[in-house]
Structure formats: structure tokens, C-alpha cells
Amino acid sequence: PAALGQSGNANLRGQVATAAAGTEVSATNVATGVVRRTETNADGSYVLVGLPPGTYVVESGGSRDTVTLSVASNATLDLEAGAGGEAIEQITVYGEQTSGFDVYTSEVGGTISPREIAQLPQATRNFLEFADTVPGMRFETDAQGTTSLSGGATSSNLGNLYIDGVGQKSYVQAGGIAGQNFTRGNPFPQLAIGQYKVITSNYKAEYGQVAGAAVTAVTRSGTNEFEVDAYFRYTDQDLRDERPDEKAPGVEKVDSKTEEYGFAVAGPIIQDRLHYILAYEYKDLITPRSVTPDPNAQGFVQYLPADIQALYGPQDVPFEEDLLFGKLSWNFTDSDLLELSLQYRDEVQVDSIGGARADGHGRDVINKDERATLRWEHNSSNWFNELLFTTEDSENNPFPQGIGNGLVYAQLNRLPTGEFANEWVLIEAGPSSGFDAQARKQNGWSVANNFTLFGLDWYGDHTVKFGVSYKDIELTAQDAGAINPQFRYEVTPAGVEPTPYRVNFLAPFNVPGQRATVVTDSKQYGFYLQDDWAIGDQLIVNVGIRYDYEENPAYTDFVTSQAFVDALYADDPDLPGVQPWADRLLPSGLNAADFVSTGGNRDDFDGAWAPRIGFSYDVNADAQYIVHGGAGRFYDRNLFSILSLEVSKAALSPVEIHFQDPGTGECYQGVTGRPCVPWDQAYFDQGIDALVNIPVTAGNAELFMLNNNLETPYTDQFSLGLTTQLGEWQTDVTVQQINSNNGFIFTLINRYPDGSFFDTNGSQPWGEPVPGYANTILGNNGIESENTQILISASKPYTSDSGWSATFAYTNTNAEHNRKLDDNFAFDKATINQYPFIDVNDVPEHRFVASGSIDGPWGMTFGAKLVLETPRPLNEIRNVGVIGPDGSFSQPISVEPPGTGSFIIGGDIWGYRTVDLQATKEFRVGDFGFTARVNLLNAFDYENYSSFNVVGPNGEYPTVEVNEFGDAYYIPRTINFELGFNF
């Protein structure tokens, strides 16, 4: 079993009966004619490393056999003496078995075959949509049509996608995969994907910059035959049912459309030597959305002006995407492959419309990703080398749909003190705020070398792989822009108040060392060593270690403003002569000096040593019962968009100004500690230019401070499982534990003079910042999670004899954390250590996925996919009648929404249900094939609600109500038509 890695290549080993040492073994790729050769060892064993997935004729002397290798697999093929002549019928082998598993590995996961990609129903044409047929994985489509992939109870940010061995990691923005955060687009053209493997835990040391799920995909290559594939897909609002928000009284069905087409052309340039493939895909979407008020303010809509009321109702949100991939594969000798590939992604979309956000209050988003890879592989009789040179240029640039003043209309519920108990937004109109003016970019190059040495004999067979990598990449982050102030107006039964009660905007501040756009030249270094050690015929031990190191000058060279340091260590104005203000942090276990950077007292994290060990044990040496397990540490990274806030926030800080009631002279907001000034129409007419001149804004610079000893997030992973072969069925039961540590979190520096974070009334110290400054935010490590999962799967692969295939995947999850997923701000406690562990939000306890396909009459093929989930917990901050030890009344809690439906039997226990079906008919005329396909998605029109109201009086544990007219996951029942052509 050779070490393979994220490249996705396969490895083949076996015995040649009666062969002498040095006997040649050749493997010829049936499609491309490419030949790989090696020699037998003294015992007749052989190993072939780095074979692209595909079908091979394997020969040695007079023996001959045929095998099909899958992505990132280890297969075994023994050649019997005299088994020459014609090759036997092609079979698919994954670790000696016709299944979707590589059974001789400590990794936990599964393979997605080309047939599954071709035959299972699909809504998005995102090839990652099939990944959730592997237990432990979740692929989601939310109400805005954006997609995400995550493993277990970890954030999608921790994952990574490797395409032909090249990681697509996002270093700046969230989402795990570059360009895959908050998008309806796909990361790569599906026509160019051959197959891929999903690993949920315990991947080997060659996988870097990943602590969640790892996906390794191989692209198609050209063959000796000229091939053409093309498709066209279409659906619109007349081919779907209503969404939940379209079922509300008075709401009409929204226009929608999905139009997709693409083609792939592949073939030879030089027979057996030089091949090409070119793939292009286009996506044109109009996604339905509905603009609705906060349910609590529904009765006040009638008091809005007619032109504002007209903004409610159905909206259609456009999206366009172009995907392009091209690859040249040149086998210039039997031992050498030179490959050049290019990929291009270009998206333009409107998003953030719906709910209270009206058309015009959304964002225009440009999302681009360009990559190039030059690969040289050299194969020898006992070693294999891969040299990679890559470039990448990725950017995500959202911007408000317009420039000007935003208008926010709200119903206000006042307390007797004059403060607002609730602020329910009816609608947000006009241009959105400067927070939507962002830029995220990563641009650079890398070089990596992976060397594999096999055939080493020392108490068993060793295959040793080691590699080094270097990346030089420029990272850019802009958090916001000083544009589009948001004026908020109260709506009463008398109509809209003529004077806004407050304005929110982003103002520039002249703070030394601060800049709105942060650029840094990051240098990344990686090293790994992996040994796959076969001890006899039954035991394989996988031992590896990885080390990663990154230089981030934006972090290490940053200098905290001296004026702020002086204010921090000056006399506490409430306790003059007793303590500096910084001592307010000491009761919380914080030292202000740990967050003050001089430009020379920080080092990049150098402790990312990641050991891992695993095993697989073949109980009877016949691949019928295999016990496997593993343990290891896996490091990810801190997102640059978060780290950059230390440099950018004070240069462009949020400001909140309240306005006096012209009639009473009182501020609408009451006593809040916020600036309050008389209203002047110039503030509205001149916008930012007038607002920044309000004198009280001088002390509103908001600073972010990072810990001087910031570390890198990581997970510790453990697994133990049993794989069995039951006839044609491959089954697996695995228990895996994934514990996340050192997640990044921002907390509040503000404290009362005695150092407490809550006063006797349970109020937080929002009016107690560092003197002369607005609230200061501290960045630190501290988010943790504990996740135990039971993964059960059964797979019966397709064969032409049986004519059908099926997979079943069940996941049971028990997961807790101290901060909800993808939330890097925690202002409800003094430090992250004071947060309790509660159930992880958005992760169901039970998830079941079944999929399969079957050959039907008249040349038809049918496919189906079922997904069932129990309700996903919600994380809230609520007063549940329990006072915390820190004096806080409100506590983080986890609440579970009610089930909203049944499936076949039982009560309403499910929170998410879908049944997708497809039927395909192929017509052949000579070498030409034509296909007609119908997808019936969400066939039973299940309503998978994602909008809930957490209700109940203060002091009691809340209940959860379903918003039946709110947002929902996935899509309503939809018919999608597809036409295809192949040659």
C-alpha cells in the first residue's frame, strides 16, 4: 500500500506468481495508451505508484489482467502464472473489492464514482453536492441559493478541496474553498471532474491547511479517442411549487429561472503521448426572494408611505457564472508526465435581498478565481516524484447596489425609561451600508515537491513519502467603506416620523498605523513525512508527521497606537491615583500588555507540529473483515479577513449618532451613552461629508487588538471502525471523535471600575470603554468544540450484470461547543472561557442519506436520493431565570426547533426532508449519443423551514415557533429538464 496523497492518483500492488526478481510489470492505460513500468522484488511482489484513476491492462511475462483504479485508492492485483491471452472483463477494484471504499486505510471517508455523478439527481451541478452520500458530510443550499459543504460539527472554513493535488484553500474569506463563501456558484466545472474522494477524518500527512473535511478530486484527461460532451438544463417558476414565503397572504409567486449549459472536448494530439481536454460551463440563475417585515411589526406596514409599501413582495435576484478548465497531458517518456492545467471562474451576482432588505438594498458581488498548475511526474522502478508549480489569483468584491442614504423603517417598543425594549425593522430601503463595500483577494505562486520511495524491506514493506512546499502569496482585506449612512425612522400609527431617531455610518479616523485596506505578503512553508508500513498480510500501519509555518507581516509588524496605549495605562478616571485603566482587565484574567504590539514583540506561530498514526487490520487476510483506526492532530489557519481588523478598524470605525426630537428636545433612544445632537437636514442632504464633522465623533474610533501570542486553530481526531464485505455489499461502522481547539474569537475590553463585566442589574459595560475611544475589541484564541459521531454506511456498486447501485449513509452526532458556528464575536461574557458548552447549532443529531440508480426498460436509467434530518439546534442568548456566576442574567443556550414533518411512518420528527428523482433516456445513432433527462427535485414538496422565532417571557426557558412564511433550506418541488449530447 503506497502513500498517495491529495493528488488523487492511485497505487497498485500485488504478486506475480513464480516471477524472478527484476521481472518487468507494465500497466497500460486503456484510454490513453500510457504505459507505466516497474520490476518485481525477490518475492515476486510489485508496486506501481502515482497511476491516474482509470482502467489498466497489467502484464508480466505471460500473465495479463485488467483492473480499474479509483481516485486516491490502494488496490491489489495478483497475476497468476499462465493467465495470458485476452484481458478479462473490466472490473472496478478498490482495495481488492468492488466497492466505493479503500479498505486498506486508516482514513475515514468514501469515494464518489463517475456513475454517481452522472446518474444521481442534482439541483446545483456543483459536483460537491454528492459528497453527503458519505456519512459525516453535509451539503446545504440555503434560502438564497448559496451552497456550503461541511464535515461533522466543524465549520466549512476548516475544510479544503484539492483538485489534481492543488489545494483550493481560502486564506482571506470564509467558506474553506476560495470563492465559495456566500455564493450560488460552483467551484469547478463538473464536466471536467472524473471522480473524487471525501475524507472526514484522519487524512494522511500530505494533506495540509485542513482541519475539517478534505475532498480530493481528479480531473478528466483526454484519451486516444476524440470525445465531445454537452448539456443544457432549464427550469423556471412555472415548473416549481411555491416557496414558504410565497404562501403568505397577499404574496405572489416570484419569477425564477435556472439555465445552464456546457461542453467538454477531449482527445489526442499525439496518440498515446499527448492529450487534451477543454471544459466550459455557464450558469444563469434568477433566484426568488420575498421582501417581508419582521413578523412582530407586520401590523405597522399599513402606516408606511405607498412607495415604500410597494417594495414588499416578490423579488428576483440574478446570478451569472462562467467556468473554464483546460489541461494538456504529455507523457514524453514511459516514465515522465508533464501536465499543464488552467482553470477560470467568473461570477457576478446580486445577494442579501429578502426578509426586510428591499431590492436596491442588496449587494453586487464580483467573484473571480484564476489558477494555473504545471506538474512533472517521474516514475522509476522503486521511486516516484511529483514536482508542482502553481499560481492563483482569487478575489471576492461585494459592493452596495447604489450610492446614497439608506433608509431603515422600524417600529419601536419603549420602556418607561425611554429606552427601546425592541426595535423591529419593517423594511430597509435605499443603498445598503458601507459594511457591504468589501474586498478580499489572494494572489501568488507556490512550488511543491512530493517524493515517494517504495519497496523498502524492514520488518515488512515500507512506502515512504515526504514533501516540501513554499508559497508566496499577497493577501488583501478591506472590511468596509465610508459610504451610505443608514438613517433610521420610527413608524407609528400616525405615519413615519419626519426626523430620524438615529444614523449609523462608517467614519474615517486618523489613527497612526491604521489603514482601511490591509495588504500583506504572506509566505507559507510546509513539510511532511509519511510511512505506510505493511507488516505481513494483515496489518498496515500509517505513521506521519506534518509541519506548517506562515509569515504574516500584517500581524507581526503591527504597532499599537501610542495614544491608545497612553490612554490604556493612564489613571482610571473613576479611580484616580489608585489604578491605571488597564487594571480593570485583571479580574478577568487578562493582561493588557498581552495585546499591545510594539512591532517587535510578536512572532508567527511556530508550534504547528502535527503527528498522526493509523492502522488497518485484515482479520482473515481476505478483505472480509478489516478493523481500522487512527489518531492525529490537524492544523488549519486564521482567516486574514479577521486578523486584518486590527489594522483597519480604527481607520474606518462604525459610528452611531442619535437625534433629538425637535418637539421635546429629548433623544428618542433615551439614556444609552451614545452621542445625541439636534437634527440638521444637512446631515441627510450631505451625508458622510456632514456627519463626520459632528464633534462628538472624535472619540468614536473603534480599535481591535490581537493577542501577541496568537496560535493556529487545530483539531484532534480519533477514529475506530470495522469494514466488512457482505456479498456485493461493502459496509462500514466507524466511531470518530473530532475536537476543535484555538478557534478565533473577539471579546469586549470594556469593564466597570472594579473590573466586573456585569453590574448588579446584569447590565454590560457598554458605556465604560477605554477613555477617549469607542468600544475596543480583543482578539484571542478560545473557541472549542467536542464532536462524537457514529458513521454507518453500506454500498453496493453498479455492475452491468446487476444493473443497479445503492448507498446508505447514517450519521449520529453528539456535539457541543462554547460559541456558535462561524460567529467570531462574543460580547455576552467577559471572556470566551466563561461561555458554557452547549449543543452545536445547525448540526442535526440524526442524518440519513440513501441514493441509488437502476437500469430501466427501453434504455432508460433512473436515479434517486433521499435525505432525512432531525431538527437542527439553535444557539441563543436568553434570560432563562438563572443568574450566572459572573452576575449575568442572560445565558447562552441551545434550543431545538420542533419537527415539521414525517416520512412514511411516525410523527413529525424530521426537520429536513428531500426526495429527488431523475429519469434519463439515451438515444444512439452510430457513435452519437443523445440524452433526455428529467429531474424531479423535492418530489413531495417538503417545507424545510430555516426561519424560527424564539419566544417566551424573560426568566423562562424559551420555546421555538416555526415561521411558516419564512425562509427554507433547499428548493420547493421543481421539475428540471436536461438535454445532452456525447460523441
Secondary structure by P-SEA (a helix, b strand, c coil): ccccccccbbbbbbbbccccccbbbbbbcccccbbbbbbbccccbbbbccccccccccccccccbbbbbcccbbbbbbbccccccccccbbbbcccccccccccccccccccccccccccccccccccccccccccbbbbbcccccccccccccccccbbbbccccccccccccccccccccccccccccccccccccccccccccccccccbbbbbbbbbbccbbbbbbbcccccccccccccccccccccbbbbbbbbbbbbbbbbcccccccbbbbbbbbbbbbbbbbbcccccccccccccaaaaaaccbbbbbbbbbbbbbbbbbcccccbbbbbbbbbbbbbbccccccccccccbbbbbbbbbbbbbbbbbbcccbbbbbbbbbbbbbbbbbcccccbbbbbbbbbbcccccccbbbbccccccccccccccccccccbbbbbbbbcccccccbbbbbbbcbbbbbbbbbbcccccbbbbbbbbccccccccccbbbbbbbbbccccccbbbbbbbbbbbbccccccccccbbbbbbbbbbbbbbcccccccccaaaaaaaacccccccccccccccccccccccccccccccccccccccbbbbbcccccccccccbbbbcccbbbbbbccccccccccccccbbbbbbbbcccccccccccccccccccccccccccaaaaaaacccccccbbbbbcccbbbbbbbbbbbcbbbbbcccbbbbbbbbbbbbccccccccccccccccccccccccccccccccccbbbbbbbbbbbbbbbbbbbbbbbbcccccccbbbbbbbbbcccccccccccccccccccccccccccccccbbbbbbcccccccbbbbbbbbbbbcbbbbbbbccccccccccccbbbbbbbcccccccccccccccbbbbbbbbbbbbbcccbbbbbbbbbccccccccccccccccccccbbbbbbccccccccccbbbbbbbbccc
